[in-house]
Amino acid sequence: MVASRGSSSNSGRIPALGLRVLGLIFISILLMYFDNRDNHLNTVRKSVGAAVYPLRVIVDAPVRFWGWLGETTASRNDFQLELARLRAERLLTNARLQKFNALEAENVRLRALLDARTQVRDKARVAEIMSVDANPYNHGLVIDVGTQDGVFDGQALVDVDGVVGQVIEAGLMTSQAMLISDTDHALPVEINRNGLRTIVVGSGKIDQLELPFVVNNADIRVGDLLITSGLGGAFPAGYPVAVVATITRIPQEPYAHVTATPAASLGQVREVMLIFSTGAHESDITADD
């Protein structure tokens, strides 16, 4: 009895559901016909779209937010990576530029040495300074040539501007030299203007020399050029040494106090020329390659 009741109730519902589906299909077809023919449903469709739009925005907002957040994060990361790459390239470029500037400056110095070498009558060889004595009271340096290159003790060192110093100990591959500003160095010179001979000694200051044996009535002026006299045999004659800077004539004293400025920039020298005088140490001189 129970089963018969269930079957009868289901059979009663199925025709009703089918009629509803058929009715909806008929209504849909009818609406599509009128809408396609006269566009009567445009207003309704627009109204429904306007009413549903806020819901669409609300539903789509999380998706749009996560998309925007992902793009922003990716863009920020890309920007940081690009910025880091550009900074690295800038540092590398600056390092290369500094190296190029150093090479350009070295090229200028070497060209100046070569130009000066063409004006030197004696044989000359270019040497590079390897180290400088850090002791402020001993103005010495080490050059990268030695006896195997023909270097000998007492050999003169010059640069493009004038006399730098002389070798005090020639080793096999390197040599030690003393600047003319060292207090233990003395150099015979003469005034280029009138040929007056005197001696220049180091003062212990890199930019100052002293002339301790100039008498008060000597014909010497500020600005006079001092050149090597050739006396003593170590330095060939005619190389610039210094320019007279100050003259103080002291009454009742036999000698004036005279200082001079070295012609060469002793504190900035990087390369020097060793002079092989044609009249000295002929046996030690080797042909310059």
C-alpha positions in Angstrom: 0.0 0.0 0.0 2.8 2.4 0.7 4.6 1.7 -2.5 1.4 2.3 -4.5 1.0 5.7 -2.9 4.6 6.7 -3.7 4.3 5.8 -7.3 1.0 7.6 -7.7 2.4 10.8 -6.1 5.5 10.7 -8.4 3.4 10.2 -11.4 1.3 13.2 -10.4 4.4 15.4 -10.1 6.1 14.5 -13.3 3.5 15.9 -15.7 3.3 19.1 -13.7 7.2 19.5 -13.9 7.1 18.8 -17.6 4.4 21.4 -18.2 6.5 24.0 -16.3 9.6 23.3 -18.5 7.5 23.4 -21.6 6.0 26.7 -20.4 9.4 28.2 -19.7 10.7 27.1 -23.1 7.7 28.6 -24.8 8.1 31.9 -22.9 11.8 32.0 -23.7 11.2 31.5 -27.4 8.5 34.1 -27.4 10.8 36.7 -25.7 13.6 35.9 -28.1 11.3 36.4 -31.0 10.0 39.8 -29.8 13.4 40.9 -28.7 15.0 40.0 -32.0 12.2 41.6 -34.0 11.5 44.9 -32.2 14.2 45.0 -29.5 11.5 45.4 -26.8 13.8 44.0 -24.1 16.7 46.4 -24.4 15.4 48.5 -21.6 14.9 45.5 -19.4 18.3 44.1 -20.2 20.0 47.4 -19.4 18.1 47.7 -16.2 19.1 44.2 -15.2 22.7 44.8 -16.2 22.8 48.0 -14.1 21.4 46.2 -11.1 23.8 43.3 -11.4 26.9 45.5 -12.1 27.7 46.2 -8.4 27.5 42.5 -7.7 29.9 41.9 -10.5 32.3 44.5 -9.1 32.1 43.0 -5.6 32.6 39.5 -6.9 35.5 40.5 -9.2 37.2 42.8 -6.7 39.3 40.1 -4.9 40.5 38.7 -8.2 41.4 42.1 -9.5 43.2 43.0 -6.2 45.3 39.8 -6.2 46.1 40.4 -9.8 47.1 44.0 -9.1 49.1 42.9 -6.1 51.0 40.3 -8.1 51.8 42.7 -10.9 52.9 45.4 -8.4 55.2 42.9 -6.5 56.6 41.6 -9.8 57.1 45.1 -11.1 58.9 46.1 -7.8 61.1 43.0 -7.9 61.9 43.7 -11.5 62.6 47.3 -10.8 64.9 46.4 -7.9 66.8 43.8 -10.0 67.2 46.3 -12.8 68.3 49.0 -10.3 70.9 46.6 -8.9 72.1 45.7 -12.4 72.4 49.3 -13.3 74.3 50.1 -10.1 76.7 47.3 -10.8 77.3 48.4 -14.3 77.8 52.0 -13.1 80.5 50.8 -10.6 82.1 48.7 -13.3 82.1 51.6 -15.7 83.5 54.0 -13.1 86.3 51.5 -12.3 87.1 51.1 -16.0 87.0 54.9 -16.5 89.4 55.4 -13.6 91.7 52.8 -15.1 91.5 54.5 -18.5 92.3 57.9 -16.8 95.3 56.3 -15.1 96.5 54.8 -18.4 95.9 58.1 -20.2 98.0 59.9 -17.6 100.7 57.3 -17.8 100.7 57.6 -21.6 101.1 61.3 -21.3 104.0 60.9 -19.0 105.7 58.3 -21.2 105.2 60.5 -24.2 106.7 63.4 -22.4 109.7 61.2 -21.4 110.2 60.1 -25.0 110.0 63.7 -26.2 112.5 64.7 -23.5 114.7 61.8 -24.4 115.0 63.0 -28.0 116.4 66.3 -26.6 119.0 64.6 -24.4 122.5 64.4 -26.0 123.6 61.6 -23.7 122.3 58.0 -23.7 119.2 57.5 -21.5 117.1 54.7 -20.3 113.6 54.9 -18.9 113.0 53.3 -15.5 109.9 53.0 -13.3 109.8 53.8 -9.6 108.9 50.7 -7.6 108.7 52.2 -4.1 109.4 55.3 -2.2 111.1 55.6 1.3 108.4 56.4 3.8 110.9 58.1 6.2 110.4 61.8 5.9 114.1 62.5 6.6 115.5 60.1 4.0 114.2 60.9 0.5 115.0 57.7 -1.3 113.3 55.4 -3.9 113.8 52.1 -5.6 113.8 51.7 -9.4 113.2 48.6 -11.5 116.6 48.4 -13.3 120.0 47.3 -12.0 123.6 46.4 -13.0 122.3 44.0 -15.6 120.9 47.0 -17.4 124.1 49.0 -17.1 123.2 51.0 -14.0 126.1 52.1 -11.8 126.5 53.9 -8.5 126.2 57.6 -8.7 124.3 57.6 -12.0 122.1 60.6 -12.6 118.3 60.4 -12.7 116.2 63.0 -14.5 112.6 63.4 -15.7 111.0 65.7 -18.2 111.5 68.8 -16.0 114.9 68.3 -14.6 117.2 66.4 -12.2 115.5 64.0 -9.8 118.4 62.4 -8.0 121.1 59.8 -8.4 121.7 56.1 -7.8 123.4 55.3 -4.5 123.4 51.5 -4.7 123.0 49.6 -7.9 121.7 46.0 -7.4 121.5 43.2 -10.0 117.8 43.9 -11.0 116.8 46.9 -8.9 118.7 50.0 -7.6 118.3 52.4 -4.7 118.4 56.1 -5.5 118.5 59.4 -3.5 116.4 62.4 -4.3 118.2 65.8 -4.6 116.0 67.0 -1.7 117.6 64.5 0.8 119.8 66.3 3.4 122.8 64.1 2.5 122.7 65.1 -1.2 124.8 67.9 -2.7 125.0 68.8 -6.3 127.3 71.3 -8.2 125.3 73.8 -10.2 125.7 77.0 -12.0 123.4 79.9 -12.6 122.2 79.7 -16.2 122.1 83.5 -16.6 125.7 84.3 -15.7 127.5 81.0 -15.1 128.1 81.6 -11.4 129.0 78.2 -9.8 127.8 77.0 -6.4 126.4 74.0 -4.7 122.8 72.9 -4.0 122.0 70.7 -1.1 118.8 69.0 0.1 116.8 70.6 2.8 114.8 67.6 3.9 111.7 69.2 2.3 110.5 67.6 -1.0 109.8 71.0 -2.5 112.8 73.0 -1.3 116.6 73.1 -1.8 119.2 75.3 -0.2 122.3 77.1 -1.5 124.5 77.5 1.6 127.6 78.9 -0.1 126.3 82.0 -1.9 128.1 85.1 -0.8 126.2 88.2 0.1 127.4 90.2 -2.9 126.9 87.4 -5.4 125.0 88.1 -8.7 121.9 86.0 -8.0 118.3 86.8 -8.5 114.9 85.3 -7.7 113.8 83.3 -10.7 117.3 82.3 -11.8 117.5 78.9 -13.3 120.1 76.6 -11.8 121.6 73.9 -14.0 124.1 71.1 -13.5 127.7 72.4 -14.0 129.2 69.0 -14.9 131.8 69.3 -12.1 132.3 66.1 -10.1 131.5 63.8 -13.1 128.2 62.4 -11.7 125.8 64.7 -13.5 126.4 65.8 -17.1 126.3 69.6 -17.6 123.3 71.5 -18.7 120.3 69.7 -17.0 117.8 71.9 -15.0 118.0 71.5 -11.3 116.0 74.2 -9.6 114.8 77.8 -9.7 115.8 80.4 -7.1 112.9 81.0 -4.8 114.1 83.3 -2.0 117.2 85.4 -1.2 117.9 86.8 2.3 121.1 88.8 2.6 122.2 88.9 6.2 124.5 91.8 7.3 127.8 90.8 9.0 127.4 87.3 7.6 129.5 86.0 4.7 126.8 84.0 3.0 123.2 84.8 2.1 120.3 82.5 2.9 119.1 81.3 -0.5 116.4 78.7 -1.2 115.3 77.2 -4.5 112.4 75.1 -5.8 113.3 71.9 -7.6 112.6 71.9 -11.4 111.2 68.4 -11.2 108.1 67.5 -9.2 109.9 65.2 -6.8 106.8 64.1 -5.0 104.9 63.1 -8.2 107.6 61.3 -10.2 106.5 57.9 -11.5 109.1 57.3 -14.2 112.7 58.6 -14.5 115.5 58.5 -17.1 118.9 57.2 -16.2 121.6 59.3 -17.9 124.5 57.4 -19.4 127.1 60.2 -19.9 129.3 59.6 -22.9 132.3 60.6 -20.8 131.8 58.5 -17.7 131.7 54.8 -17.0 132.1 53.8 -20.6 132.7 50.2 -19.7 129.4 50.0 -17.8 127.2 51.4 -20.4 125.1 49.0 -22.5 123.1 49.8 -25.6 119.6 50.8 -24.8 117.0 48.4 -26.4 
